[in-house]
Amino acid sequence: MNEHNRESGPDSSVENESRRRFLGLAAGALSTIVAALIGIPLVGMFFGPLLTRRKELWLDLGAVSDIKPDRPTKFTYSYVKIDGWFEKTVYGTAYVSVDKAGMIALSNICTHLGCGVRWDADRNAFTCPCHSGVFDKTGNVVSGPPPRPLNRLQTKVAAGRIQILIPEV
């Protein structure tokens, strides 16, 4: 029997076919394993920041003794916000006052279109310079287009210092 006949016999084609199938399956399995080893960390890197639980942050505004007894006192603050893969510094202003009901901290952002309100001592009210919105000392709408009161911020006092809660950091 010559070599040509041995290779082209019925048994050799079955062996070649099963060898090709085995090599194809082995190559596919190896490719899948390599893709998983590379892909899983990449997926974690890209989607991890989106799945991390947001934390609350208590920011120090200043001493309780800094609050003026007859009107809201302006405090400015800043913090670093992490949004997915980006970090940015957020600046804000809060007005804090103390009355019989306790301490009230209000955001200075108008609920109409997001303009910055300021305390007007002559009018004894918060005024929005953009669209003439007016809020009373506790943040309730007095006149103008704002649809709701100023946002109240949760407060606490720790070691004689005022802190406000920033819920999403």
Summary of the structure (lengths in Angstrom):
residues: 169
radius of gyration: 33.5
end to end distance: 81.2
largest distance: 115.6
contacts: 420
relative contact order: 0.15
helix: 30%
strand: 37%
